[in-house]
């Protein structure tokens, strides 16, 4: 959001601004992590620094569909803290992190925790490892953790002051709808096997070599990040990014690890077979992140022929159904919502509750769905968008709307102009009544 707000102020494309913003955060996180590694004098630095382009690729290419998500940027800013933990786990005599370095690393690490509080596990688990390795609880009171705590408390107080409706209104709705949906077995089947293979590769890359503190910290952070992935149970790539990016970072660090028996020389290099297996593993791990939700060129071209810079509405629960198609058309989004997820989820949960015989929950969710549908129809009648994007498959809301006569009558003014496997695009007949101007739509 800061990048988009800045883009509009200076007249830059928001897409370009978001890319620049995301690249800058990745470079800042990786650069600061490298600086801490240099100050710490980590044993693997000699082999680690030539691999910096690989770590950068892990941050800017590997994310794919998760690029610029909060988890993506949070992981980039977490890296300095993880390197600092590795330093504290096995400090070299005479080398200690300065207070500014520790505080800045803690501030970066706080971002992922502020994104979603359960990512505190990604900080806590490696911190416990550091305390165990040092055989002392005092590392748990390092300044970086105090900074994380203060930053998160300050963030919560800021939300309570400037946006109390989030706690009193928005969050209860999220907890009662969005957070109740998930499919843990599907998540485990989708991500579990390749993740377990990634963990096994940590031994295969450097056989019989114990894990260095840096590799151990990255691995434990990755393992901790699997808990939010399973807890959320949505299976979306950006939810999996912290766990997978950190385990791949651990594999890269493992490849740079020093063999203590060889003095300052790096351990025995991997043979070609291991390198091929590692490359295949990275490709398999990246596959879920490489899927695109971009509309087809034929769909965009067909709509562009029919209308220019239209006002646009969506009927469907998928956030990707309305965007980026609206942006690609140069359109103006009329709705206060990114999609109809609330109405969709409420209808689904109402049906589940009805099947289980929970009449109270059935009625509650039905009321949420009815209020949403009434508001949706009122919005469409008032704004009368030039284009309506209709999600084709898997939308209970679309079926519910099709049973409303006022919605059926409203769609009589529209005709289909294009469609693909996921959406159908409807265009308002200009002879029926004019579409609102951009100024009217914005009102």
C-alpha positions as CSV (number, residue, x, y, z in Angstrom):
1,X,0.0,0.0,0.0
2,X,2.8,2.5,0.6
3,X,4.1,1.9,-2.9
4,X,0.7,2.3,-4.5
5,X,0.0,5.5,-2.5
6,X,3.4,6.9,-3.6
7,X,2.8,5.9,-7.2
8,X,-0.4,8.0,-7.4
9,X,1.3,10.9,-5.8
10,X,4.2,11.0,-8.3
11,X,2.3,9.8,-11.4
12,X,4.0,6.4,-11.6
13,X,2.4,3.1,-12.5
14,X,1.4,1.3,-9.3
15,X,2.7,-2.0,-10.7
16,X,6.1,-0.5,-11.3
17,X,6.2,1.1,-7.9
18,X,5.2,-2.2,-6.2
19,X,8.0,-4.0,-8.1
20,X,10.6,-1.4,-7.1
21,X,9.4,-1.4,-3.5
22,X,9.6,-5.2,-3.3
23,X,13.0,-5.4,-4.9
24,X,14.3,-2.7,-2.6
25,X,13.1,-4.6,0.5
26,X,14.6,-7.8,-0.7
27,X,18.0,-6.1,-1.4
28,X,17.9,-4.3,2.0
29,X,17.1,-7.6,3.9
30,X,19.7,-9.6,2.1
31,X,22.4,-6.9,2.2
32,X,21.9,-6.4,5.9
33,X,22.1,-10.1,6.5
34,X,25.3,-10.3,4.6
35,X,26.7,-7.4,6.6
36,X,25.9,-9.2,9.9
37,X,27.5,-12.4,8.5
38,X,30.7,-10.5,7.7
39,X,30.7,-8.8,11.2
40,X,30.1,-12.2,12.8
41,X,32.9,-13.9,10.8
42,X,30.8,-16.9,10.2
43,X,32.9,-19.9,9.2
44,X,31.1,-20.4,5.9
45,X,31.5,-16.8,4.7
46,X,34.2,-17.6,2.3
47,X,31.9,-19.9,0.3
48,X,28.7,-18.1,1.3
49,X,29.4,-14.6,-0.3
50,X,29.9,-15.9,-3.9
51,X,26.4,-17.5,-3.5
52,X,24.7,-14.2,-2.8
53,X,23.2,-14.1,-6.3
54,X,21.5,-17.4,-5.5
55,X,20.0,-16.0,-2.3
56,X,18.8,-13.0,-4.2
57,X,17.1,-15.2,-6.8
58,X,15.5,-17.0,-3.9
59,X,14.0,-13.7,-2.9
60,X,13.0,-12.2,-6.2
61,X,12.5,-15.1,-8.6
62,X,11.4,-18.1,-6.5
63,X,8.4,-16.3,-4.9
64,X,6.6,-16.3,-8.3
65,X,2.9,-16.0,-7.4
66,X,3.8,-15.0,-3.8
67,X,5.8,-12.0,-5.0
68,X,5.1,-8.8,-2.9
69,X,2.8,-10.7,-0.5
70,X,3.3,-9.8,3.1
71,X,5.0,-13.1,3.8
72,X,7.4,-12.5,1.0
73,X,8.5,-9.1,2.2
74,X,8.5,-10.3,5.9
75,X,10.9,-13.2,5.1
76,X,13.3,-10.8,3.3
77,X,13.4,-8.6,6.4
78,X,13.7,-11.6,8.7
79,X,17.0,-12.8,7.2
80,X,19.2,-10.4,9.2
81,X,17.7,-11.6,12.5
82,X,18.3,-15.2,11.6
83,X,21.9,-14.5,10.7
84,X,22.2,-12.6,14.0
85,X,20.8,-15.7,15.8
86,X,23.4,-17.9,14.2
87,X,26.1,-15.4,15.4
88,X,24.8,-15.5,19.0
89,X,24.6,-19.3,18.9
90,X,28.3,-19.7,18.2
91,X,30.1,-16.3,18.8
92,X,33.7,-16.0,17.9
93,X,35.8,-14.6,20.7
94,X,36.0,-10.8,20.5
95,X,33.1,-10.4,18.2
96,X,29.7,-9.3,19.5
97,X,26.9,-7.6,17.7
98,X,26.5,-3.9,18.4
99,X,23.3,-2.6,19.9
100,X,22.2,-0.7,16.7
101,X,22.7,-3.8,14.6
102,X,20.7,-5.9,17.1
103,X,17.9,-3.4,17.3
104,X,17.7,-3.0,13.5
105,X,17.7,-6.7,13.0
106,X,14.9,-7.0,15.6
107,X,12.9,-4.3,13.9
108,X,13.1,-6.2,10.6
109,X,12.1,-9.4,12.3
110,X,9.1,-7.8,13.8
111,X,7.5,-7.3,10.4
112,X,6.6,-10.9,9.9
113,X,5.2,-11.2,13.4
114,X,3.1,-8.1,12.8
115,X,1.8,-9.6,9.5
116,X,0.3,-12.6,11.4
117,X,1.0,-13.1,15.1
118,X,1.6,-16.9,14.8
119,X,4.7,-16.2,12.9
120,X,6.2,-15.5,16.3
121,X,7.1,-19.2,16.2
122,X,9.6,-18.4,13.4
123,X,11.4,-16.2,15.9
124,X,10.8,-18.2,19.0
125,X,12.0,-21.7,17.9
126,X,15.5,-20.5,16.6
127,X,15.8,-18.4,19.7
128,X,15.3,-21.4,21.9
129,X,18.0,-23.2,19.9
130,X,20.4,-20.4,20.6
131,X,19.7,-20.6,24.3
132,X,20.1,-24.4,24.2
133,X,23.4,-24.2,22.4
134,X,24.7,-21.5,24.8
135,X,23.4,-23.5,27.7
136,X,21.9,-20.3,29.1
137,X,18.5,-18.5,29.1
138,X,20.2,-15.1,28.8
139,X,20.3,-15.1,25.0
140,X,16.5,-15.0,25.2
141,X,16.7,-11.5,26.6
142,X,18.8,-10.1,23.8
143,X,17.9,-6.6,22.6
144,X,16.5,-7.8,19.3
145,X,13.7,-9.6,21.0
146,X,12.8,-6.6,23.1
147,X,12.6,-4.6,19.9
148,X,10.2,-7.1,18.4
149,X,8.0,-7.1,21.5
150,X,7.9,-3.3,21.7
151,X,7.3,-3.0,17.9
152,X,4.4,-5.4,18.1
153,X,2.8,-3.8,21.1
154,X,3.2,-0.4,19.5
155,X,1.5,-1.7,16.4
156,X,-1.4,-3.1,18.3
157,X,-1.9,0.1,20.2
158,X,-1.8,2.1,16.9
159,X,-4.5,-0.2,15.4
160,X,-6.6,0.2,18.6
161,X,-6.3,4.0,18.4
162,X,-6.6,4.7,14.7
163,X,-8.7,1.7,13.6
164,X,-10.6,0.3,16.6
165,X,-13.3,-1.1,14.2
166,X,-10.8,-3.7,13.1
167,X,-10.8,-5.3,16.5
168,X,-14.5,-4.8,17.3
169,X,-16.1,-5.4,13.9
170,X,-13.7,-6.6,11.2
171,X,-11.8,-9.3,13.1
172,X,-14.8,-11.1,14.5
173,X,-16.2,-11.4,11.0
174,X,-12.9,-12.7,9.7
175,X,-12.7,-15.2,12.6
176,X,-16.2,-16.4,12.0
177,X,-15.9,-16.8,8.2
178,X,-12.5,-16.6,6.5
179,X,-10.5,-18.3,9.3
180,X,-13.0,-21.2,9.7
181,X,-12.4,-22.4,6.2
182,X,-9.5,-24.7,5.2
183,X,-8.5,-28.1,4.0
184,X,-5.6,-29.5,6.1
185,X,-5.4,-32.9,4.4
186,X,-5.1,-31.2,1.0
187,X,-2.4,-28.9,2.3
188,X,-0.4,-31.8,3.8
189,X,-0.7,-33.7,0.5
190,X,0.3,-30.8,-1.6
191,X,3.3,-29.5,0.3
192,X,4.3,-32.3,2.7
193,X,6.2,-34.7,0.5
194,X,8.4,-32.2,-1.3
195,X,9.1,-30.4,2.0
196,X,10.2,-33.7,3.7
197,X,12.4,-34.4,0.8
198,X,13.9,-30.9,1.2
199,X,14.7,-31.7,4.8
200,X,16.4,-35.0,3.8
201,X,18.5,-33.1,1.3
202,X,20.1,-31.2,4.1
203,X,22.0,-34.5,5.0
204,X,22.5,-35.5,1.4
205,X,24.2,-32.3,0.4
206,X,26.9,-32.6,3.1
207,X,26.9,-36.2,4.3
208,X,28.2,-36.8,7.8
209,X,28.8,-33.1,8.4
210,X,27.0,-31.7,11.4
211,X,24.7,-28.7,10.8
212,X,26.4,-25.4,11.3
213,X,24.5,-22.8,13.5
214,X,23.5,-20.8,10.4
215,X,22.0,-23.9,8.8
216,X,20.4,-25.0,12.0
217,X,18.7,-21.6,12.6
218,X,17.4,-21.4,9.0
219,X,16.1,-25.0,9.2
220,X,14.4,-24.5,12.5
221,X,12.8,-21.2,11.3
222,X,11.5,-23.1,8.3
223,X,10.1,-25.9,10.4
224,X,8.4,-23.3,12.6
225,X,6.9,-21.7,9.5
226,X,5.1,-25.0,8.6
227,X,2.8,-24.5,11.7
228,X,1.1,-21.4,10.2
229,X,0.9,-23.1,6.8
230,X,-1.0,-26.0,8.4
231,X,-3.0,-23.9,10.8
232,X,-4.3,-21.6,8.1
233,X,-5.1,-24.6,6.0
234,X,-5.7,-22.6,2.8
235,X,-2.8,-24.0,0.8
236,X,-2.2,-20.8,-1.1
237,X,1.4,-20.4,-2.3
238,X,2.2,-17.3,-0.2
239,X,1.2,-19.1,3.0
240,X,3.8,-21.7,2.1
241,X,6.5,-19.2,1.1
242,X,8.2,-18.8,4.5
243,X,8.6,-22.5,5.1
244,X,9.9,-23.3,1.6
245,X,12.1,-20.2,1.1
246,X,13.8,-20.8,4.4
247,X,14.5,-24.5,3.9
248,X,16.0,-23.7,0.5
249,X,18.1,-20.9,2.1
250,X,19.2,-23.6,4.6
251,X,20.2,-25.9,1.7
252,X,22.3,-23.0,0.1
253,X,24.0,-22.4,3.4
254,X,24.6,-26.1,3.8
255,X,26.3,-26.1,0.5
256,X,28.6,-23.3,1.7
257,X,29.3,-25.1,5.1
258,X,32.9,-25.6,6.2
259,X,34.3,-29.0,7.1
260,X,35.9,-28.5,10.6
261,X,38.4,-31.3,9.9
262,X,39.6,-29.4,6.8
263,X,40.5,-26.2,8.7
264,X,39.5,-23.1,6.8
265,X,38.8,-25.1,3.5
266,X,35.2,-25.7,2.4
267,X,33.8,-29.2,2.7
268,X,34.0,-31.6,-0.2
269,X,32.1,-30.3,-3.1
270,X,28.9,-32.0,-4.2
271,X,29.3,-34.5,-7.0
272,X,27.3,-33.8,-10.3
273,X,24.6,-36.3,-9.3
274,X,23.9,-34.4,-6.1
275,X,23.8,-31.1,-7.9
276,X,21.3,-32.4,-10.4
277,X,19.1,-33.8,-7.6
278,X,19.3,-30.5,-5.8
279,X,18.4,-28.5,-8.9
280,X,15.4,-30.9,-9.5
281,X,14.3,-30.4,-5.9
282,X,14.4,-26.6,-6.3
283,X,12.3,-26.8,-9.5
284,X,9.8,-29.1,-7.8
285,X,9.6,-26.9,-4.8
286,X,9.1,-23.8,-7.0
287,X,6.3,-25.3,-9.0
288,X,3.4,-24.2,-6.8
289,X,4.7,-20.6,-6.9
290,X,5.0,-20.5,-10.6
291,X,1.3,-20.8,-11.4
292,X,-0.1,-17.6,-12.9
293,X,-3.6,-16.1,-12.5
294,X,-3.1,-13.6,-15.3
295,X,-6.0,-13.5,-17.8
296,X,-5.4,-14.8,-21.2
297,X,-4.4,-12.4,-24.0
298,X,-7.4,-13.4,-26.1
299,X,-9.8,-12.6,-23.2
300,X,-8.3,-9.1,-22.7
301,X,-8.2,-8.4,-26.4
302,X,-11.9,-9.4,-26.9
303,X,-13.0,-7.1,-24.1
304,X,-10.9,-4.2,-25.3
305,X,-12.5,-4.4,-28.7
306,X,-15.9,-4.1,-27.1
307,X,-15.3,-1.3,-24.6
308,X,-12.6,1.1,-23.5
309,X,-11.8,2.1,-19.9
310,X,-15.0,0.6,-18.5
311,X,-16.4,0.7,-15.0
312,X,-16.1,-2.8,-13.7
313,X,-17.8,-5.0,-11.1
314,X,-17.2,-8.6,-10.1
315,X,-19.7,-11.4,-9.2
316,X,-17.5,-14.1,-7.6
317,X,-15.4,-14.9,-4.6
318,X,-12.0,-15.2,-6.2
319,X,-9.8,-12.0,-5.7
320,X,-7.9,-12.9,-8.9
321,X,-11.1,-12.9,-11.0
322,X,-11.5,-9.2,-11.0
323,X,-7.8,-8.3,-10.8
324,X,-5.6,-7.9,-12.8
325,X,-8.2,-7.9,-15.6
326,X,-9.6,-4.6,-14.5
327,X,-6.1,-3.0,-14.5
328,X,-5.3,-4.5,-17.9
329,X,-8.5,-3.0,-19.4
330,X,-7.7,0.4,-17.9
331,X,-11.0,0.0,-16.0
332,X,-12.4,1.6,-12.9
333,X,-13.3,-0.7,-10.0
334,X,-16.7,0.3,-8.6
335,X,-16.9,-2.0,-5.5
336,X,-15.8,-1.4,-1.9
337,X,-14.7,-5.1,-1.9
338,X,-11.9,-6.9,-3.7
339,X,-14.3,-9.8,-4.3
340,X,-17.5,-11.4,-2.9
341,X,-15.6,-13.7,-0.5
342,X,-17.7,-12.8,2.5
343,X,-21.0,-13.7,0.9
344,X,-19.5,-16.8,-0.6
345,X,-18.0,-18.0,2.7
346,X,-21.2,-17.2,4.6
347,X,-23.3,-19.3,2.2
348,X,-20.9,-22.2,2.4
349,X,-20.7,-22.2,6.2
350,X,-24.5,-21.9,6.3
351,X,-24.8,-25.1,4.2
352,X,-22.3,-26.9,6.4
353,X,-24.1,-25.9,9.6
354,X,-27.5,-26.9,8.1
355,X,-26.2,-30.4,7.3
356,X,-24.9,-30.7,10.8
357,X,-28.2,-29.6,12.3
358,X,-26.8,-26.4,13.9
359,X,-29.8,-24.2,13.4
360,X,-28.3,-21.2,15.3
361,X,-25.2,-21.1,13.1
362,X,-27.3,-21.7,9.9
363,X,-29.4,-18.7,10.7
364,X,-26.4,-16.5,11.6
365,X,-24.5,-17.3,8.4
366,X,-27.6,-16.9,6.3
367,X,-28.2,-13.5,7.7
368,X,-24.6,-12.5,6.8
369,X,-25.1,-13.8,3.3
370,X,-28.5,-12.1,2.9
371,X,-27.1,-8.8,4.0
372,X,-24.2,-9.1,1.7
373,X,-26.4,-10.0,-1.3
374,X,-28.7,-7.1,-0.6
375,X,-25.8,-4.8,-0.5
376,X,-24.3,-6.3,-3.6
377,X,-27.5,-5.8,-5.6
378,X,-28.0,-2.3,-4.3
379,X,-24.4,-1.5,-5.4
380,X,-24.9,-2.9,-8.9
381,X,-28.2,-0.9,-9.3
382,X,-26.7,2.3,-8.1
383,X,-23.3,2.1,-10.0
384,X,-24.6,0.2,-13.1
385,X,-21.1,-0.8,-14.3
386,X,-20.3,-1.1,-18.0
387,X,-18.7,-4.5,-17.4
388,X,-19.5,-7.3,-15.0
389,X,-17.0,-10.1,-14.5
390,X,-18.8,-13.3,-13.5
391,X,-16.9,-16.2,-11.9
392,X,-18.0,-19.3,-13.8
393,X,-17.2,-22.3,-11.5
394,X,-17.4,-23.0,-7.8
395,X,-19.3,-19.9,-6.8
396,X,-22.3,-20.5,-4.5
397,X,-22.9,-16.8,-4.5
398,X,-23.5,-16.7,-8.2
399,X,-26.1,-19.5,-7.9
400,X,-27.8,-17.7,-5.0
401,X,-27.9,-14.4,-7.0
402,X,-29.4,-16.3,-10.0
403,X,-32.4,-17.2,-7.9
404,X,-33.1,-13.5,-7.2
405,X,-35.5,-12.0,-9.8
406,X,-34.1,-8.5,-9.3
407,X,-30.6,-9.8,-10.3
408,X,-32.0,-11.7,-13.3
409,X,-33.8,-8.6,-14.5
410,X,-30.7,-6.5,-13.9
411,X,-28.6,-8.8,-16.1
412,X,-31.1,-8.5,-19.0
413,X,-29.3,-5.3,-19.9
414,X,-26.0,-7.2,-20.3
415,X,-24.6,-9.5,-23.0
416,X,-21.5,-11.8,-22.9
417,X,-18.5,-10.5,-24.9
418,X,-15.7,-12.8,-23.8
419,X,-14.9,-15.7,-21.5
420,X,-12.2,-18.2,-20.6
421,X,-12.1,-21.2,-18.3
422,X,-12.6,-19.1,-15.1
423,X,-14.7,-16.0,-15.9
424,X,-17.4,-14.7,-18.2
425,X,-17.3,-11.0,-19.1
426,X,-20.7,-9.2,-19.6
427,X,-21.0,-5.8,-21.3
428,X,-23.9,-3.4,-20.6
429,X,-25.9,-2.5,-23.7
430,X,-25.3,1.2,-24.1
431,X,-28.8,1.6,-25.7
432,X,-30.5,0.7,-22.5
433,X,-28.9,3.4,-20.3
434,X,-25.6,5.1,-20.1
435,X,-22.9,3.8,-17.8
436,X,-21.9,6.1,-15.0
437,X,-18.9,8.4,-15.5
438,X,-15.7,7.8,-13.6
439,X,-16.6,10.7,-11.3
440,X,-20.0,9.1,-10.6
441,X,-18.5,5.7,-10.1
442,X,-16.0,7.0,-7.6
443,X,-18.8,8.7,-5.7
